[in-house]
Amino acid sequence: MGYMQDVDRWLGELLADFADNRLDIADLHQAFREKLLESYRNGQAAGQRPQAGKGRTDKPTYYRHGR
């Protein structure tokens, strides 16, 4: 399952619990903060990645410059 599918599932469950009065606004706020912090830390741990089409390739430099 992809990241966005995981987020959709998590959010759906969270909102269902809120709708069923199993969570209040403070619980929703805390759940969002925890999820955002987790995502931020995962991004930090992964480090910067080159943008698509830029950065290192397996092709030699002369090939990338059209020579």
MODELLER restraints for C-alpha pairs under 7 A, 6 or more apart:
rsr = mdl.restraints
at = mdl.atoms
rsr.add(forms.Gaussian(group=physical.xy_distance, feature=features.Distance(at['CA:17:A'], at['CA:23:A']), mean=5.82, stdev=0.5))
rsr.add(forms.Gaussian(group=physical.xy_distance, feature=features.Distance(at['CA:18:A'], at['CA:24:A']), mean=6.20, stdev=0.5))
